[in-house]
């Protein structure tokens, strides 16, 4: 799981480096790192919630 999240972080950084126009200032690298970290934390949260022992229907529950 850690290797997968590291891969997602790297890909996110590379995509953001292509999207944001250069030349880069230190604040631009801060924003890129922050967004990549946010994506990885969100991914880890989704994986944790979907694989926890609560069962299916964590986000969407049927009304009875």
N, C-alpha and C positions, 0 to 999 in steps of 0.2 A: 504494500500500500504506500509506503514511504517513497519508493522508487517511482511509482505512478504519479504521486503528487509532485515530486521533484520534476518529473517530465512535463507535467501540466504547467508548473511555474516557469520552466525554461521556455516552453512554447509561447506562453502568454507574454513573457518579456520580449521575445523575438518579434512577435506580432506587434506589440506596442512600439517597439523601436522602429518598425517599418511604417506604422501609421502616423506617429507624431513627427512633425517636420523638424529637421535639424537646423542649425547646430544646437546641441543639447547643453543646457545649464545644469548645475547640480540639483536644482528644484525639479527639473524634468525627470532625472533619474529617480528622485524621491517619489514622484507621482507614479512612475512606471513600476517601481518596486512595491508601492502601496497597493496598486490595483492588482498586481500579480499575487500578492499575499492574500488580498481579499478573495480572489477567485479560488485559491487553494484552500482557504479556511471554509469557504462556502461549499466546496466540493467535499471536504472532509466531514462537514456537518451533514450533508445529504447522504453520504455513505454511512455514517454512523446511525442516522435516524432510520434509514431504510433497512439496515441489517441488525437493528436491535431486536430484542426478544419481545417486542410489543405485538408483533404479527403484522398482518397486512392492514391497510387502511389507516396508516399513521396520519397522513395529511387529509384524506377524504374519508369520512365515515358516512355510512348509509343511515338515513332516518328510518325509524321503525314505526 
